[in-house]
Amino acid sequence: MKFGMNLLLWTDDPTQESFFPVIEKLKKMGFDGVELPVFNLDVARWEALGAKLDKLGLGRTAVTVRGVDDNPISPDPAVRAKGIELTKKVLDCCKAVGATHLAGPYYAALGHFSGAGPTKDEWKWGVESMKPVAEYAGDLGIVLVPEFLNRFEIYLLNCSADAARFVREVNHPACKMMYDTFHANIEEKSITEALKSCADVMAHVHISENDRSTPGKGQVNWQETFDALKKIKYDGWLTIEAFGLALPSLAAATKIWRKMFVSEEQLAGDGLKFMKREVAKRWGAAKKKAAPKAKAKKPAAKAKAKAKKKPGKKK
């Protein structure tokens, strides 16, 4: 298992030199990697950041979104084409920085609604728009992990079943899906069934509390979540996604109006401890059970050896 931290808690452009000390702190805390918001499309800046992350020994994933002007499910073919083009440019940045996965709702415009559910055409356009992106990602060695969002943020993919169906129709090995505990907390009837039903196509997990604050401090059913992840034998990134007031434009999009933690660093540190503790309870427990069995054989073997060497009674 790998533990990551989404940097949107601090910034929408981690290529800035002034932000690097935060990344260094996350490394010292014990994170295995960071999730990079990719909105700046300057490939050279991502290459420079990738070199720094290599020196730190931090892995990386990425996240991006699409908007109304580049909506992959727009009725306008030119708008859909722009969405495909921009996501490919994001993938170029991912390659430059060394990101292995691209998460986010880049299959449709974030926060844009038609007033109804997705039409057959919108679904078809979404799948058709994702296919060339998946081909491009595959050539670059990057895995797409489109993210289902709750009904208040998007209307194409709202639950794990939607996302699983979508990526199965895209039908490309470079296109999987991700599971987010915040959105699942709103939309899923059963965490266990949700994870079980998408296990074959799920390749990334966001650990996010119901109030978008410190994981483990809210109302998400964490016991069932981690138990279900264990049952489906998940062994990938567990990445904290939390939001605060550091970015006013993002706070407006995520609807965060009050501060719910002492500091961003404390949230990250407490969240990391929480994830590691929950993983250790389950993935670590299996290793501990095997040890006593191996030790139990030694006394028995010694007893047999002593019995063989024991001399017979003198008459």
C-alpha positions as CSV (number, residue, x, y, z in Angstrom):
1,M,0.0,0.0,0.0
2,K,1.2,3.5,-0.8
3,F,0.1,6.7,1.1
4,G,-0.3,9.9,-0.8
5,M,-1.4,13.5,-0.1
6,N,-3.4,15.6,-2.6
7,L,-1.8,19.1,-2.8
8,L,-5.1,20.9,-3.5
9,L,-5.3,21.5,0.2
10,W,-2.5,24.1,-0.4
11,T,-2.3,25.1,-4.0
12,D,-3.5,24.6,-7.6
13,D,0.0,25.0,-9.0
14,P,2.7,22.9,-7.2
15,T,5.3,23.9,-9.8
16,Q,5.9,27.2,-7.9
17,E,9.3,27.3,-6.3
18,S,7.8,28.8,-3.1
19,F,5.6,25.7,-2.6
20,F,8.4,23.1,-2.5
21,P,9.1,23.3,1.3
22,V,5.5,22.0,1.8
23,I,6.4,18.9,-0.3
24,E,9.6,18.4,1.7
25,K,7.5,18.5,4.9
26,L,5.2,15.8,3.5
27,K,8.2,13.6,2.8
28,K,9.4,14.0,6.3
29,M,6.0,13.1,7.7
30,G,6.2,9.7,5.9
31,F,4.1,10.1,2.8
32,D,5.1,7.9,-0.1
33,G,3.9,10.4,-2.7
34,V,1.9,13.4,-3.6
35,E,-1.0,14.1,-5.9
36,L,-0.4,17.0,-8.2
37,P,-3.2,19.3,-9.5
38,V,-2.3,19.9,-13.2
39,F,-3.8,23.1,-14.5
40,N,-0.6,24.8,-15.5
41,L,0.4,23.2,-18.8
42,D,4.0,24.3,-19.0
43,V,5.8,21.0,-19.5
44,A,9.2,22.4,-18.6
45,R,8.0,23.4,-15.2
46,W,6.7,19.9,-14.6
47,E,10.0,18.4,-15.7
48,A,11.8,20.6,-13.2
49,L,9.4,19.5,-10.4
50,G,9.8,15.9,-11.4
51,A,13.5,16.0,-11.0
52,K,13.1,17.5,-7.5
53,L,10.6,14.8,-6.5
54,D,12.9,12.1,-7.8
55,K,15.6,13.4,-5.4
56,L,13.2,13.4,-2.5
57,G,12.1,9.8,-3.4
58,L,8.4,10.8,-3.6
59,G,6.0,9.0,-6.0
60,R,3.3,11.0,-7.7
61,T,-0.1,10.9,-9.2
62,A,-2.0,13.8,-10.7
63,V,-5.5,15.3,-10.9
64,T,-7.3,17.6,-13.3
65,V,-10.8,18.7,-14.4
66,R,-12.7,19.9,-17.5
67,G,-15.0,22.9,-17.7
68,V,-17.8,24.2,-19.9
69,D,-15.5,25.4,-22.7
70,D,-13.8,22.0,-23.0
71,N,-16.7,19.7,-22.0
72,P,-16.1,16.2,-23.4
73,I,-19.9,15.6,-23.4
74,S,-20.9,18.8,-25.1
75,P,-23.3,18.6,-28.1
76,D,-20.7,20.8,-29.9
77,P,-18.0,18.5,-31.6
78,A,-15.5,21.4,-31.4
79,V,-15.9,21.7,-27.7
80,R,-15.5,17.9,-27.2
81,A,-12.4,18.0,-29.4
82,K,-11.0,20.8,-27.2
83,G,-11.6,18.7,-24.1
84,I,-9.7,15.8,-25.7
85,E,-6.8,18.0,-26.7
86,L,-6.5,19.6,-23.3
87,T,-6.5,16.3,-21.4
88,K,-3.8,15.0,-23.7
89,K,-1.8,18.1,-22.8
90,V,-2.3,17.4,-19.1
91,L,-1.0,13.9,-19.8
92,D,2.1,15.4,-21.4
93,C,2.7,17.2,-18.1
94,C,2.0,14.0,-16.2
95,K,4.7,12.3,-18.2
96,A,7.1,15.1,-17.6
97,V,6.7,15.1,-13.9
98,G,6.6,11.3,-13.6
99,A,3.0,10.8,-12.5
100,T,1.6,7.3,-12.9
101,H,-2.1,8.0,-12.6
102,L,-4.4,10.8,-13.7
103,A,-7.5,11.2,-11.4
104,G,-10.4,13.6,-11.5
105,P,-13.7,14.3,-13.3
106,Y,-12.2,15.1,-16.8
107,Y,-14.9,13.1,-18.5
108,A,-17.4,16.0,-18.2
109,A,-17.6,19.7,-17.1
110,L,-17.3,20.1,-13.4
111,G,-20.2,22.0,-11.8
112,H,-22.2,22.4,-15.0
113,F,-25.7,21.0,-15.1
114,S,-28.4,20.6,-17.8
115,G,-31.3,20.3,-15.3
116,A,-31.7,16.6,-16.1
117,G,-29.7,13.3,-15.9
118,P,-27.3,12.3,-18.7
119,T,-28.8,11.6,-22.1
120,K,-27.8,8.6,-24.2
121,D,-25.9,11.0,-26.5
122,E,-24.0,12.5,-23.6
123,W,-23.0,9.1,-22.3
124,K,-21.9,8.1,-25.8
125,W,-19.9,11.3,-26.3
126,G,-18.3,10.8,-22.9
127,V,-17.1,7.3,-23.9
128,E,-16.1,8.4,-27.4
129,S,-14.1,11.3,-26.0
130,M,-12.3,9.1,-23.4
131,K,-11.2,6.5,-25.9
132,P,-8.5,8.6,-27.7
133,V,-7.4,9.9,-24.4
134,A,-6.9,6.4,-23.1
135,E,-4.9,5.5,-26.2
136,Y,-2.7,8.4,-25.6
137,A,-2.3,7.7,-21.9
138,G,-1.4,4.1,-22.7
139,D,1.4,5.2,-25.1
140,L,2.8,7.4,-22.3
141,G,2.5,4.6,-19.6
142,I,0.0,6.5,-17.5
143,V,-3.2,5.1,-16.1
144,L,-6.4,7.1,-16.3
145,V,-8.6,6.9,-13.2
146,P,-11.7,9.0,-13.8
147,E,-13.5,9.8,-10.6
148,F,-17.3,9.7,-10.0
149,L,-18.6,12.7,-8.1
150,N,-21.8,13.2,-6.1
151,R,-24.9,14.6,-7.8
152,F,-24.3,18.1,-6.5
153,E,-21.0,18.4,-8.5
154,I,-21.6,16.6,-11.7
155,Y,-24.3,14.5,-13.4
156,L,-22.6,12.0,-15.7
157,L,-20.9,9.6,-13.2
158,N,-22.4,9.7,-9.6
159,C,-21.5,6.3,-8.1
160,S,-19.0,3.4,-8.4
161,A,-21.4,1.5,-10.7
162,D,-21.6,4.5,-13.1
163,A,-17.8,4.8,-13.2
164,A,-17.3,1.0,-13.6
165,R,-19.7,0.9,-16.5
166,F,-18.1,3.9,-18.1
167,V,-14.5,2.5,-18.1
168,R,-15.7,-0.9,-19.2
169,E,-17.3,0.7,-22.3
170,V,-14.1,2.7,-22.9
171,N,-12.5,-0.8,-22.8
172,H,-8.8,0.1,-22.7
173,P,-6.2,-1.2,-20.3
174,A,-5.0,2.4,-19.5
175,C,-8.5,3.4,-18.4
176,K,-9.5,2.3,-14.9
177,M,-11.5,4.2,-12.3
178,M,-11.0,5.7,-8.8
179,Y,-13.1,5.4,-5.6
180,D,-13.6,8.4,-3.4
181,T,-14.9,8.0,0.2
182,F,-16.5,11.5,0.3
183,H,-18.6,10.9,-2.8
184,A,-19.4,7.3,-1.8
185,N,-20.6,8.5,1.6
186,I,-23.2,10.5,-0.2
187,E,-24.2,8.2,-3.1
188,E,-23.6,4.6,-2.2
189,K,-26.1,2.4,-0.4
190,S,-23.5,-0.2,0.6
191,I,-19.7,0.5,0.7
192,T,-18.9,-3.2,0.6
193,E,-21.1,-3.8,-2.5
194,A,-19.8,-0.7,-4.2
195,L,-16.2,-1.7,-3.9
196,K,-16.9,-5.3,-4.7
197,S,-18.7,-4.4,-7.9
198,C,-15.9,-2.2,-9.3
199,A,-12.9,-4.2,-7.9
200,D,-11.8,-5.4,-11.4
201,V,-11.5,-1.8,-12.8
202,M,-10.6,0.2,-9.7
203,A,-7.0,1.4,-9.5
204,H,-7.0,4.4,-7.1
205,V,-8.6,5.5,-3.9
206,H,-9.2,9.0,-2.3
207,I,-9.4,9.0,1.4
208,S,-11.7,11.9,2.1
209,E,-13.9,12.7,5.2
210,N,-17.6,13.6,4.9
211,D,-16.8,17.3,5.7
212,R,-13.6,17.3,3.6
213,S,-11.5,17.8,6.7
214,T,-9.2,15.4,8.6
215,P,-9.8,11.7,7.7
216,G,-11.0,9.7,10.7
217,K,-12.5,12.7,12.5
218,G,-16.0,12.6,10.8
219,Q,-18.8,10.3,9.9
220,V,-17.5,8.2,7.0
221,N,-17.9,4.5,7.8
222,W,-14.1,3.8,7.9
223,Q,-14.3,0.3,9.4
224,E,-16.5,-0.9,6.5
225,T,-14.4,1.0,4.0
226,F,-11.1,-0.5,5.0
227,D,-12.6,-3.9,5.6
228,A,-14.0,-3.9,2.0
229,L,-10.7,-2.7,0.6
230,K,-9.0,-5.6,2.3
231,K,-11.6,-8.1,1.0
232,I,-11.1,-7.0,-2.6
233,K,-7.3,-7.2,-2.1
234,Y,-6.7,-3.6,-3.0
235,D,-3.0,-2.7,-2.9
236,G,-2.5,0.7,-4.5
237,W,-2.5,4.4,-3.5
238,L,-4.5,5.7,-0.6
239,T,-4.4,9.4,-1.1
240,I,-5.9,12.0,1.2
241,E,-8.1,14.6,-0.5
242,A,-9.1,17.4,1.8
243,F,-10.0,21.1,1.2
244,G,-9.7,24.3,3.2
245,L,-9.7,28.0,2.7
246,A,-6.1,28.4,1.3
247,L,-7.5,28.8,-2.3
248,P,-10.5,31.1,-2.5
249,S,-11.4,30.0,-6.0
250,L,-11.3,26.4,-5.0
251,A,-13.2,27.0,-1.8
252,A,-16.0,28.4,-3.9
253,A,-16.0,25.2,-6.0
254,T,-15.8,22.8,-3.1
255,K,-18.3,24.9,-1.0
256,I,-15.9,25.2,2.0
257,W,-16.9,28.2,4.0
258,R,-15.3,27.6,7.4
259,K,-12.0,26.2,8.7
260,M,-12.3,22.7,10.2
261,F,-8.8,21.9,11.2
262,V,-5.9,23.6,13.1
263,S,-3.5,23.7,10.1
264,E,-3.0,22.0,6.8
265,E,0.2,20.2,8.1
266,Q,-1.7,18.9,11.1
267,L,-4.5,17.5,8.9
268,A,-1.9,15.8,6.7
269,G,0.0,14.3,9.7
270,D,-3.1,13.1,11.5
271,G,-4.6,11.8,8.3
272,L,-1.4,9.8,7.5
273,K,-1.4,8.3,11.0
274,F,-5.0,7.3,10.6
275,M,-4.5,5.6,7.3
276,K,-1.5,3.7,8.5
277,R,-3.2,2.6,11.6
278,E,-6.3,1.3,9.7
279,V,-4.1,-0.5,7.2
280,A,-1.9,-2.1,9.9
281,K,-5.0,-3.5,11.6
282,R,-5.9,-5.4,8.5
283,W,-3.0,-5.9,6.1
284,G,-0.5,-6.1,9.0
285,A,-2.6,-8.6,11.0
286,A,-2.3,-11.3,8.3
287,K,1.5,-11.3,8.6
288,K,1.4,-11.6,12.4
289,K,-0.8,-14.7,12.3
290,A,1.8,-16.7,10.3
291,A,4.6,-16.1,12.8
292,P,3.3,-18.2,15.8
293,K,2.7,-21.2,13.5
294,A,6.3,-21.3,12.3
295,K,7.5,-21.0,15.9
296,A,5.1,-23.7,17.2
297,K,6.8,-26.3,15.0
298,K,10.2,-25.8,16.6
299,P,9.4,-27.2,20.2
300,A,7.7,-30.2,18.7
301,A,10.7,-30.9,16.5
302,K,13.1,-30.6,19.4
303,A,11.0,-32.9,21.5
304,K,11.1,-35.6,18.8
305,A,14.9,-35.2,18.5
306,K,15.3,-35.6,22.3
307,A,13.1,-38.7,22.3
308,K,15.3,-40.4,19.7
309,K,18.5,-39.6,21.7
310,K,17.1,-40.6,25.1
311,P,18.9,-43.9,26.2
312,G,16.8,-46.9,27.2
313,K,16.4,-47.9,30.8
314,K,19.1,-50.1,32.3
315,K,18.0,-53.6,33.4
